[in-house]
């Protein structure tokens, strides 16, 4: 399954996190995004998913990386395989309001965001975005 996500910045000192309302990683803080629909480009999917999840309009910037998220069942067999394509993005308009798959959303200082996120791959993506857009080492 192909999905997109973004580190959405509101200036160099605030970034957006959502608390996932659905599996995978339900209840964890993460980046906004979701599945790419048939016929959508990655950027189209990104803009749509962020609008659906948070009510925000963003400008997608550069690609950060692609991440494999592989879930295994109790026997160790592959239960799901997500390819997550992550971008840097900037807030353009709107107030963050959780909807769709997001249980909560909010703006956080980069250090606070890193402390809330449990998955190391997401922390790595946030750090890469900070360096890419703002030349910040987190």
ABEGO torsion letter per residue (X at the ends): XBBBBBBBBBEAABBBBBBBABOBGBGBBBBBEEBBBBGBBAAAAAAAAAAAAAGBBBBBBBBABBBBBBBBBAAGBBABBBBBBBBBBBBABEBBBBBEABABBBBBBAAAAAAABABAAAAAAAAAAAAAAAGBBX
